[in-house]
Amino acid sequence: MNSKKGGFMSENIGMFLDSANSADIMSWGKEIDGFTTNPILIGKAGAKIEYLLDLPGKKFFQVNSMKEVDQIIKLAEGKEVDDIVFKVPMLAHNVSLLKDIIKRGLNSCSTMVYDIAQLWKAMDLGVTYSIIIHAKNINEFFYKEAMDFSYMYDYQTELIAASFRTRKDVIDVLKTGYDNVTIPHVLMKKMLENPQTRVDYQEVYE
């Protein structure tokens, strides 16, 4: 796994911003590989998909029908469609939607994945990415189980760890060998803020 990525912590880890705020996304520049969104994030940011499509990197948009897929494709006319990824909640009634997206040759992503059964089905379908939920999962070790499972079989799906509440959550996931992580803007800013480093810095410069 671990195909080429950019990212501000490793060339082998894809770093995505979990945001639909254009200013936040642009503030990271080439330090991130793109961004992940959902209808709630887009609504909170007051964002328009046509403007988000102009931003660099991979762009993950959550959809619930092929009609929504087609609307985004129409808005992206003349733009790089290969950078668009269609996220679909991993539920039984959405399997046909994922199949249709894959059949069209578009980038697909199963999201809201909380257990191995969901992950297995998503990978068996051949999704491009699968978003593994961490902090909200009642199984606190699922992120590890998902990575172990992915190594057991020859699936091409890349895993994206998501749903972080603390800096430690992110560090724990990074140590397991994930392909990608998606992190909220506020938490991303805290990633290099180790308390002891701040103490050491103050002793020297303040």
C-alpha positions in Angstrom: 0.0 0.0 0.0 1.4 3.5 0.8 1.5 4.9 -2.7 3.2 8.2 -3.3 1.7 11.1 -1.4 2.8 14.6 -0.3 2.0 15.6 3.2 3.7 17.7 5.9 4.7 14.7 8.1 5.8 12.1 5.6 6.1 11.6 1.9 4.4 8.3 2.3 1.3 9.5 4.1 -1.5 11.4 2.4 -2.6 14.3 4.6 -6.0 15.7 3.9 -7.8 18.6 5.6 -11.3 17.7 6.9 -12.9 21.0 5.9 -14.9 22.8 3.3 -13.5 26.2 4.3 -11.6 27.5 1.3 -9.4 29.8 3.3 -8.4 27.0 5.7 -7.6 24.7 2.8 -5.6 27.3 0.9 -3.6 28.2 4.1 -2.0 24.8 4.1 -0.8 25.0 0.4 1.3 22.1 -0.7 1.5 20.7 2.9 -1.7 18.8 2.3 -2.8 16.5 -0.5 -6.4 17.8 -0.7 -9.5 17.9 1.5 -12.5 15.8 2.6 -16.0 17.3 2.9 -19.5 16.3 3.7 -22.8 18.1 3.6 -22.5 19.3 7.2 -19.0 20.8 6.6 -20.1 22.5 3.4 -23.2 23.9 5.1 -21.2 25.3 8.0 -18.6 26.9 5.7 -21.3 28.3 3.4 -19.2 26.8 0.6 -20.1 26.3 -3.0 -19.0 23.1 -4.7 -18.1 24.9 -7.9 -15.5 27.0 -6.0 -14.2 24.0 -4.0 -13.6 22.3 -7.4 -11.0 25.0 -8.2 -8.9 24.2 -5.2 -5.7 22.0 -5.6 -5.4 18.4 -4.6 -7.9 15.6 -4.2 -11.4 16.7 -3.4 -13.7 14.4 -1.6 -17.5 15.1 -2.0 -20.1 13.0 -0.2 -23.0 11.9 -2.4 -26.2 10.0 -1.9 -27.3 9.4 -5.5 -26.0 9.3 -9.1 -27.9 12.5 -9.7 -25.6 14.3 -7.2 -22.6 12.7 -8.9 -23.7 14.0 -12.3 -24.3 17.5 -10.8 -20.7 17.6 -9.6 -19.3 16.3 -12.8 -21.3 19.0 -14.7 -19.8 21.7 -12.4 -16.4 20.2 -13.0 -16.6 20.6 -16.8 -13.2 21.6 -18.0 -11.5 20.7 -14.7 -9.5 17.7 -13.7 -12.0 15.0 -12.9 -9.3 12.6 -11.7 -8.9 14.7 -8.6 -12.5 14.3 -7.6 -13.5 11.5 -5.2 -17.1 10.5 -4.5 -17.7 9.5 -0.9 -20.7 7.2 -0.1 -21.9 6.1 3.3 -21.3 2.4 3.7 -24.8 1.1 3.9 -26.5 -1.8 2.1 -28.8 0.4 0.1 -25.7 2.4 -1.2 -23.9 -0.6 -2.6 -25.5 -0.1 -6.0 -24.4 3.5 -5.9 -20.8 2.6 -5.3 -21.0 0.0 -8.1 -22.3 2.7 -10.5 -19.5 5.2 -9.5 -16.9 2.5 -10.0 -18.4 1.4 -13.3 -18.2 4.9 -14.6 -14.4 4.9 -13.9 -14.7 7.6 -11.2 -12.8 7.7 -7.9 -14.9 6.1 -5.1 -14.7 6.2 -1.4 -16.8 4.3 1.2 -17.3 6.4 4.3 -18.8 5.9 7.8 -17.0 2.6 8.0 -17.1 1.3 11.6 -16.3 -2.4 11.4 -14.6 -5.1 9.4 -17.8 -6.3 7.7 -18.3 -2.9 6.1 -14.7 -2.6 5.2 -14.6 -6.0 3.6 -17.6 -5.2 1.4 -16.2 -1.9 0.4 -12.8 -3.3 -0.5 -14.4 -6.3 -2.3 -16.4 -3.8 -4.4 -13.1 -2.2 -5.4 -13.5 1.3 -3.9 -10.5 3.6 -4.3 -10.5 4.7 -0.7 -12.3 3.7 2.5 -12.6 6.1 5.4 -12.1 4.4 8.8 -13.9 6.2 11.7 -11.8 6.4 14.8 -12.9 8.6 17.7 -16.7 7.9 17.3 -16.2 4.2 17.1 -17.3 2.1 20.1 -14.5 -0.3 19.1 -11.4 1.8 20.0 -9.1 -0.6 18.3 -10.9 -0.8 14.9 -8.4 1.5 13.2 -5.7 -1.1 14.0 -7.9 -4.0 13.0 -8.7 -2.3 9.7 -5.1 -1.9 8.8 -4.3 -5.5 9.8 -7.2 -6.7 7.6 -6.0 -4.7 4.6 -2.6 -6.3 4.8 -4.1 -9.8 4.8 -5.7 -9.5 1.4 -4.6 -8.2 -2.0 -7.1 -5.3 -2.2 -6.0 -2.0 -3.8 -8.2 0.2 -1.6 -6.3 2.9 0.3 -7.4 3.5 3.9 -8.1 7.0 5.3 -8.2 7.4 9.0 -10.7 10.0 10.2 -12.7 11.3 13.1 -10.0 12.6 15.5 -10.6 14.4 18.8 -7.0 14.8 20.1 -3.4 15.1 18.9 -2.8 11.7 20.5 -5.5 10.1 18.4 -3.7 11.2 15.2 -0.3 10.0 16.5 -1.7 6.6 17.5 -3.0 6.1 13.9 0.1 7.4 12.2 2.1 4.7 14.1 0.1 1.9 12.5 1.1 2.6 8.9 -2.0 4.2 7.4 -2.0 5.3 3.8 -3.8 8.6 4.6 -5.4 10.6 7.4 -7.9 13.5 7.3 -7.7 16.0 10.1 -9.7 19.1 11.0 -8.0 22.4 10.6 -7.8 23.2 14.3 -6.3 19.9 15.2 -3.9 20.0 12.2 -2.4 23.2 13.7 -1.7 21.4 16.9 0.2 18.5 15.4 3.7 20.1 15.9 2.8 21.7 19.3 4.5 19.4 21.8 4.3 21.0 25.3 7.9 20.2 26.1 9.1 21.8 22.9 7.2 25.0 24.0 8.9 24.9 27.4 12.3 24.4 25.8 11.7 27.3 23.4 10.6 29.6 26.1 13.8 28.9 28.1 15.9 30.0 25.2 14.0 32.8 23.6 11.7 34.3 26.2 
